Amino acid sequence: MKYIINSFLLCCFCLIGVKRQQPDCKRFKDGTFTITDKDVVYIIERHGNKQSETRQGSTDTSAFVVTWINDCTYRLNPYPDYFVKHPNESKDEMMMITITKTTPNSYFETTTSNFFKGEVSAEVVKIK
């Protein structure tokens, strides 16, 4: 009987520990962020179901439709005007982003897509 009680308590503590390790993704659903890719800084603004990305120092902006799958995973699809600028691109392009870790002012993401192989990881810093 003592073995069963100890096993039960151990399972409860493990479950509590796993719950605490879940990233706090909700606070990154909206806001202004920066992400650096090969020494190029991008400004990301995400509000509701729209995300825009602008290369720092440029006025060329790309806009995406944001679809949240769960608190830590979302999909980005280009807005239709993207295909006016890039008519040779596939109309079914999409990126799937998973937030894997959070800090007080940033999150780490892993991105996969149907237009490139593998996955890309990066830190995204919230500035507003």
Secondary structure in CASP SS format (residue, H / E / C, confidence):
PFRMAT SS
TARGET T0000
AUTHOR 0000-0000-0000
METHOD secondary structure of the structure
MODEL  1
M C 1.00
K H 1.00
Y H 1.00
I H 1.00
I H 1.00
N H 1.00
S H 1.00
F H 1.00
L H 1.00
L H 1.00
C H 1.00
C H 1.00
F H 1.00
C H 1.00
L H 1.00
I H 1.00
G H 1.00
V H 1.00
K H 1.00
R H 1.00
Q C 1.00
Q C 1.00
P C 1.00
D C 1.00
C C 1.00
K H 1.00
R H 1.00
F H 1.00
K C 1.00
D C 1.00
G E 1.00
T E 1.00
F E 1.00
T E 1.00
I E 1.00
T E 1.00
D E 1.00
K C 1.00
D C 1.00
V E 1.00
V E 1.00
Y E 1.00
I E 1.00
I E 1.00
E E 1.00
R E 1.00
H E 1.00
G C 1.00
N C 1.00
K E 1.00
Q E 1.00
S E 1.00
E E 1.00
T E 1.00
R E 1.00
Q C 1.00
G C 1.00
S C 1.00
T C 1.00
D C 1.00
T E 1.00
S E 1.00
A E 1.00
F E 1.00
V E 1.00
V E 1.00
T E 1.00
W E 1.00
I E 1.00
N E 1.00
D C 1.00
C C 1.00
T E 1.00
Y E 1.00
R E 1.00
L E 1.00
N E 1.00
P E 1.00
Y C 1.00
P H 1.00
D H 1.00
Y H 1.00
F H 1.00
V H 1.00
K H 1.00
H C 1.00
P C 1.00
N C 1.00
E C 1.00
S C 1.00
K C 1.00
D C 1.00
E C 1.00
M C 1.00
M E 1.00
M E 1.00
I E 1.00
T E 1.00
I E 1.00
T E 1.00
K E 1.00
T E 1.00
T C 1.00
P C 1.00
N C 1.00
S E 1.00
Y E 1.00
F E 1.00
E E 1.00
T E 1.00
T E 1.00
T E 1.00
S E 1.00
N C 1.00
F C 1.00
F C 1.00
K C 1.00
G C 1.00
E C 1.00
V E 1.00
S E 1.00
A E 1.00
E E 1.00
V E 1.00
V E 1.00
K E 1.00
I C 1.00
K C 1.00
END
